[in-house]
Amino acid sequence: MKREKSVYEMQAEICKILSSPKRIEIISALKDGEKTVTELVDILETPKANVSQHLAVMRLKGILKSRRDGVNIYYRIANPKVIQACVLMKEVLSELLIERGKIADWVRRA
């Protein structure tokens, strides 16, 4: 049981990392392949310091990998299942919003 608890704690840490909308946006921007920090700054329309901070946290926690090529640092998703997890959660959200819409319609008609 103690071992399971540590797995739950690690899972919670990953979920905390993914609780930031900007980090989810970064994952979305990287889903089709690696990008430089400059490319991500342009895509996200966010200051470089802010993007770099998010990238550092995500790399430290193993969500992203990086490589240097000259002056550029390229980032990529470390495990494609991270993308799958984000897609799955987006599907859950879509279904929830649809269901809430149905409930709201039912309440309005009642």
Backbone torsions as a table, in degrees:
resi	resn	phi	psi	omega
1	MET	NA	-37.7	-179.1
2	LYS	-63.6	-40.0	178.5
3	ARG	-63.0	-42.0	177.8
4	GLU	-60.5	-39.2	-179.7
5	LYS	-60.4	-41.7	-179.8
6	SER	-66.7	-33.4	175.6
7	VAL	-65.3	-41.6	177.9
8	TYR	-64.0	-38.6	178.1
9	GLU	-64.8	-41.4	177.7
10	MET	-65.5	-40.4	177.7
11	GLN	-62.3	-41.4	178.6
12	ALA	-63.0	-37.5	178.0
13	GLU	-62.0	-44.1	178.2
14	ILE	-63.9	-42.5	178.7
15	CYS	-62.5	-36.6	176.8
16	LYS	-62.2	-41.9	179.5
17	ILE	-61.7	-38.6	-177.7
18	LEU	-85.9	5.1	-179.6
19	SER	-82.6	-5.4	180.0
20	SER	-90.6	124.4	177.3
21	PRO	-57.0	-36.3	-179.5
22	LYS	-66.2	-37.4	179.2
23	ARG	-69.9	-36.1	175.8
24	ILE	-66.5	-37.0	176.2
25	GLU	-63.2	-39.8	177.6
26	ILE	-62.8	-44.6	178.1
27	ILE	-59.4	-43.9	178.6
28	SER	-61.2	-41.1	-179.8
29	ALA	-67.3	-27.4	-177.8
30	LEU	-95.5	-0.6	-174.0
31	LYS	-63.1	-25.8	-179.1
32	ASP	-99.0	5.3	177.0
33	GLY	139.6	174.0	-174.5
34	GLU	-69.6	154.4	179.2
35	LYS	-144.1	155.4	175.5
36	THR	-80.3	165.5	176.0
37	VAL	-58.8	-42.7	-179.9
38	THR	-60.7	-42.6	177.7
39	GLU	-62.8	-42.4	179.6
40	LEU	-65.4	-39.5	177.6
41	VAL	-59.3	-44.1	179.6
42	ASP	-65.7	-43.3	-179.0
43	ILE	-65.5	-45.5	-174.3
44	LEU	-83.6	-14.6	-177.2
45	GLU	51.9	50.0	-176.6
46	THR	-132.6	145.4	179.6
47	PRO	-56.0	145.4	-177.1
48	LYS	-57.0	-41.3	-179.3
49	ALA	-60.1	-40.9	-179.9
50	ASN	-66.8	-46.6	179.2
51	VAL	-61.9	-44.9	-179.6
52	SER	-60.2	-38.6	178.9
53	GLN	-64.0	-46.0	178.2
54	HIS	-62.3	-43.7	-180.0
55	LEU	-61.0	-41.4	-179.7
56	ALA	-62.8	-43.5	179.3
57	VAL	-64.1	-44.7	-178.1
58	MET	-67.3	-35.4	177.5
59	ARG	-69.8	-43.3	179.5
60	LEU	-59.0	-37.1	-178.5
61	LYS	-87.3	1.3	174.5
62	GLY	86.7	9.5	179.3
63	ILE	-80.6	-33.9	179.1
64	LEU	-120.0	156.7	170.1
65	LYS	-121.4	156.0	179.5
66	SER	-134.9	159.4	173.2
67	ARG	-146.7	148.0	179.9
68	ARG	-102.5	136.4	173.8
69	ASP	-135.0	98.6	-174.8
70	GLY	66.9	-123.9	-179.9
71	VAL	-89.1	-8.3	-176.8
72	ASN	-94.6	142.4	171.6
73	ILE	-113.0	126.5	-179.8
74	TYR	-103.8	138.1	178.2
75	TYR	-117.0	146.5	176.9
76	ARG	-146.6	162.3	177.3
77	ILE	-71.1	130.3	-178.1
78	ALA	-72.0	-34.9	-177.5
79	ASN	-140.3	121.7	-177.5
80	PRO	-59.9	-17.4	178.6
81	LYS	-66.5	-22.5	175.7
82	VAL	-62.8	-42.0	177.7
83	ILE	-64.4	-44.2	178.7
84	GLN	-59.6	-41.1	179.6
85	ALA	-63.0	-42.2	179.6
86	CYS	-67.0	-39.8	177.4
87	VAL	-63.5	-43.5	-180.0
88	LEU	-61.8	-44.2	179.5
89	MET	-65.9	-34.1	176.9
90	LYS	-66.7	-37.5	175.7
91	GLU	-64.6	-42.0	177.3
92	VAL	-59.8	-45.0	179.1
93	LEU	-61.6	-44.7	179.2
94	SER	-59.4	-44.7	179.5
95	GLU	-65.1	-38.8	178.0
96	LEU	-63.3	-44.2	179.4
97	LEU	-65.1	-39.2	176.3
98	ILE	-62.4	-46.4	-179.9
99	GLU	-62.5	-42.9	178.0
100	ARG	-63.0	-37.2	177.1
101	GLY	-62.9	-40.8	177.8
102	LYS	-64.0	-41.6	179.1
103	ILE	-65.0	-43.6	179.3
104	ALA	-61.9	-41.2	177.8
105	ASP	-62.6	-42.2	-179.5
106	TRP	-63.5	-42.6	-179.9
107	VAL	-64.1	-42.5	-179.8
108	ARG	-63.4	-36.5	-179.2
109	ARG	-76.8	-25.0	-176.2
110	ALA	-73.6	NA	NA
